Amino acid sequence: RKEEEEEGSTCKSLQEVILIRCQSEYIHQHNQVISSHNDQQLHNTLMHLTFSN
């Protein structure tokens, strides 16, 4: 009876670890997308400023 409970809690904590890993991986990729998008915008702005002068 006690072993079953422990097994259940192990499964639960594993799921939490996997979920946290997935979330942090997603956030990491999302941040990379945002930063590359910002780089592109910055590049466009610089080009615009360079050509308008």
Phi, psi and omega in degrees: 000314181290324180297319179300317180298315181296319179298318179299317182290327177297315177300318182296315182292326175298315178301318180296317179299314180298317180298315180297318179297315179299316181296314183292325177295317179297314180298318180300311179297320181297318179295322178297318178298315180297315184292323178291325177295318179295321177301317181296316179297317179299315178301312180299318180296316179297316179299318181298315180296320182296317184280336182280340179279000000 
